[in-house]
C-alpha cells in the first residue's frame, strides 16, 4: 500500500532496483521501496 501523502506526486522507477523516487510539490525528494514499505 502506498502512503496517502505520496499519491499526488510523480514517481520515478529506479531501473534495476526496487526503489522509486518521489518528488513533492515543495521540491523535496523521497525514496520509497515497495518491497520493504
ABEGO torsion letter per residue (X at the ends): XBBAAAAABBBBBBBGBABBBBBBAAGBBBBBBAAAX
